[in-house]
Amino acid sequence: RRAVVGGEALGSADVATLRRLNPDIRVVNEYGPTEATVGCIAGDIGENDQVSIGRPIAGARVWVVGRDGELVPQGVWGELYVGGPCLARGYLGRPALTEERFIEPEILDRERCYRTGDRVRFLSDGRLECSGRLDDQVKVRGHRVELGEIEHHIAAQANVERALVILREGELIAYVVGDTRGL
């Protein structure tokens, strides 16, 4: 009677499949990175609703920040920042990464928040729509994977000039350009 979806992106095809299985099903979408409590944003997906990640739960705070570090108005795409008591302290043993992602920007009156890297915008009804990442991070079987890091390590191998890694149908695929100058 109810499907609560979290951990992976929920698309309109997924909602349609759930409704085909049970036309009366209540679909709830939950969003939240590990760094900010996994379900810090949630909401029902109504029969005729655009798929969204919902609204912040009680206590959680969210902002949509533009490329130049400014708050953007409703309907404009930007990066999602999450704040409130749901935040982790940082990354264990990784102070540089903690400093990069857990910030206290002036535009938010120095409130501590987490830069998610997710591209979002506010819809007219206050829900948030997410359209993916601003970087090359992907999820593979629930694990975060940085494609650029994989490309870097492949390109560092002998006789490799360049590498490109993509995610296709849940699998990582690497394309390699060999360096034959030294052969």
C-alpha positions, 0 to 999 in steps of 0.5 A: 500500500505504500512504497518508500523509495530512497538510496537511488534516484526515483524516476517517473518510469519507476513511479509508473511501474509501482502504480501499475502494480497497485493503482492505489499505492502511496509513493514516498520519495526520500532523499539524503546523503549519508553526510546529512541523514539519509532521509533529510528530504522527503515527500509524496509523489501524487498521481499527477505530480512531477517526480521530486525529492520532496521537502526538508524534514523537521529540523533540516534546512536546505538552500539552492546555491548558484555557480557564483555562490549566491542563493538562487530563486525558485525554478533556477538550477543550483547546488543543494546545500543541507544544514541543521542537526542532521549533519555529520561532523565530517569525514573521519581522518579526511580533514581536507575533504571535510573542509571542502564539503562542510562549510559555513558560507557568509550567504547563509549567515555562517550556518554550517552546511553540507555541499551535496554536489547535487543539481536541484531547483525549487518547484513552485509548490516548494518541493525540490526537483533533482536532475543529477550531479554537478560532478562526475560522481555516479552510484554503482550498486549503492556505492559512490564512485568518482569516474575521474579518480578511476580515469586518473588511475587508468591513465597512470598505467604504462602505455596509456595516454588517456582514459574515459570511464562511463556508467552504462546500465549499471556497469562501469566501462573504460575506454583507453587510448594507448600510448605507442610512442615508447614501443 
